[in-house]
Amino acid sequence: MEFQNSSNLENFNQGNVQTFCSGGWLELIDINLGTFVIRESIIGYEISSEPSLSNHRYILFTLQCSVQLRLIRNTRVTNWGFFRGDLIDRLVRALELNMKTRLDCGL
């Protein structure tokens, strides 16, 4: 308890379903700890009755949160013909903008 309080951790356990089963002995001894922010994101907490090949039952829950999407370009499936045509078109339009060069800027 002292560690939990000094670390600002929240107890995630819900209900009173036993998490430890050994030879007819059932106990609720497993403690799930985490921050308040994580606790607010937990939905669907449950103790599974499915065999876990251990004395401890599975503790299942879902975190509801947003994940930043990172796009990755796979160059093996790129349409290189379209890419070259689009690039040439953009370069031609850029030349028509009469942009200054380094020489024009005195660099």
C-alpha positions as CSV (number, residue, x, y, z in Angstrom):
1,M,0.0,0.0,0.0
2,E,2.8,2.4,0.9
3,F,4.5,1.8,-2.6
4,Q,1.1,2.3,-4.3
5,N,0.4,5.6,-2.6
6,S,3.9,6.9,-3.0
7,S,3.9,6.1,-6.7
8,N,0.4,7.6,-7.4
9,L,-0.8,4.3,-8.7
10,E,-4.5,3.3,-8.9
11,N,-5.9,-0.2,-8.3
12,F,-7.6,-1.5,-11.4
13,N,-9.2,-4.6,-9.8
14,Q,-13.0,-4.7,-10.1
15,G,-15.3,-7.1,-8.3
16,N,-14.4,-10.0,-6.0
17,V,-13.7,-12.9,-8.5
18,Q,-10.8,-15.0,-7.3
19,T,-7.7,-14.8,-9.6
20,F,-5.6,-17.5,-8.0
21,C,-6.7,-21.2,-8.1
22,S,-4.6,-24.1,-6.8
23,G,-5.9,-27.5,-5.7
24,G,-9.3,-26.2,-4.5
25,W,-7.8,-23.1,-2.9
26,L,-9.3,-19.9,-4.4
27,E,-7.9,-16.4,-3.5
28,L,-8.1,-12.9,-4.9
29,I,-4.4,-12.1,-4.6
30,D,-3.5,-10.5,-8.0
31,I,-3.4,-6.7,-8.0
32,N,-3.5,-4.6,-11.2
33,L,-1.9,-1.2,-10.8
34,G,-1.5,1.7,-13.1
35,T,-2.0,5.5,-13.4
36,F,-5.2,7.3,-13.2
37,V,-5.1,8.2,-16.9
38,I,-4.9,4.5,-17.8
39,R,-7.7,3.6,-15.4
40,E,-10.0,6.0,-17.1
41,S,-9.3,4.3,-20.4
42,I,-10.1,0.7,-19.2
43,I,-13.4,-0.8,-20.5
44,G,-14.6,-4.4,-20.3
45,Y,-12.6,-5.6,-17.3
46,E,-13.1,-9.3,-16.5
47,I,-11.5,-12.3,-14.9
48,S,-11.5,-15.1,-17.5
49,S,-12.6,-18.7,-16.6
50,E,-10.6,-20.0,-19.5
51,P,-7.7,-22.3,-18.5
52,S,-4.4,-20.4,-18.4
53,L,-2.0,-23.2,-17.8
54,S,-1.1,-21.4,-14.6
55,N,-2.5,-21.1,-11.0
56,H,-3.5,-17.5,-12.0
57,R,-6.5,-16.7,-14.2
58,Y,-6.3,-14.4,-17.1
59,I,-7.3,-10.8,-16.4
60,L,-8.8,-9.3,-19.5
61,F,-9.6,-5.7,-20.3
62,T,-9.6,-3.3,-23.3
63,L,-7.9,0.1,-23.4
64,Q,-10.0,2.8,-25.1
65,C,-7.5,5.3,-26.6
66,S,-6.5,6.9,-29.8
67,V,-3.4,5.9,-31.7
68,Q,-1.5,8.3,-34.0
69,L,-1.6,6.8,-37.5
70,R,1.7,6.7,-39.3
71,L,1.6,6.2,-43.0
72,I,4.3,4.0,-44.6
73,R,5.0,4.1,-48.3
74,N,5.6,0.7,-49.9
75,T,7.8,1.4,-52.9
76,R,7.4,-2.1,-54.3
77,V,3.8,-1.3,-55.2
78,T,4.3,2.3,-56.4
79,N,2.9,3.2,-59.8
80,W,6.2,4.7,-61.1
81,G,4.7,5.9,-64.4
82,F,2.1,7.9,-62.6
83,F,4.7,9.2,-60.1
84,R,7.0,10.4,-62.9
85,G,4.2,12.1,-64.8
86,D,2.9,13.8,-61.7
87,L,6.4,15.0,-60.7
88,I,7.0,16.4,-64.2
89,D,3.7,18.2,-64.1
90,R,4.4,19.7,-60.7
91,L,7.9,20.8,-61.8
92,V,6.6,22.5,-64.9
93,R,4.0,24.4,-62.8
94,A,6.7,25.4,-60.3
95,L,8.8,26.9,-63.1
96,E,5.8,28.9,-64.2
97,L,5.6,30.5,-60.7
98,N,8.8,32.6,-61.4
99,M,10.4,31.7,-58.1
100,K,13.5,33.4,-57.0
101,T,16.8,31.6,-57.1
102,R,19.7,31.9,-54.6
103,L,21.4,34.3,-57.1
104,D,18.3,36.5,-57.1
105,C,18.3,36.6,-53.3
106,G,22.0,37.4,-53.1
107,L,23.0,34.1,-51.5
